[in-house]
């Protein structure tokens, strides 16, 4: 005996609701809405062609070790978008010392954030020099 049309309709609704729930859960990035051009960092990002979407974005992460679960959150400085729709995480560099983005410490941290926030890359913003560097990864 086959399924009735009502059964197919109900099955389709359950399937669509499940997809919607999975998509929303996967993409949930919390953060504050930006004030209109208030901070110098926001002004610098906007003048470089980025639209600031979130200030202090954060994602929840769950780590399972055996039977134990641990929850924590990853945070960054800004979440921005380009006109082509690509989203980037912004890391504001405030230290006066030189930095090498290709160093192991930076590589690991930047790649972790790209994967966790599901963005196209990272924009490293040096406020002392007022410079931007866009970093992306190919895996």
PyMOL commands that set and color helices and strands:
alter all, ss='L'
color gray80, all
select helices_A, chain A and resi 5-26+40-47+104-117
alter helices_A, ss='H'
color red, helices_A
select strands_A, chain A and resi 30-32+51-65+68-75+78-81+87-93+121-126+131-135
alter strands_A, ss='S'
color yellow, strands_A
deselect
rebuild
show_as cartoon
